[in-house]
């Protein structure tokens, strides 16, 4: 039985969330060793992650905010984290 290409290529939501959590942990670890400070390093790394996720989503031709989680959703989550880090950095 042939399946839709979108459904067959989609990963489970648990794997997407785990992938996102691992990426955030790695970004935080790299930012901890940044010479410009944790907050500024994390902001730069999150910005690069936003661009990377958007580029991968475009290359894979994923539909934004579809039925399954994809790189667009990760891009939005990284954007929200970027905004949070930006606001916290401005307050301190």
Secondary structure, DSSP 8 states (H G I E B T S, - for coil): ----HHHHH---HHHHHHHHHHHHHHHHHHHHT-TT-HHHHHHHHHHHHHHHHHHHHHHTT--TT-SS--HHHHHHHHHHHHHHHHHHHHH-
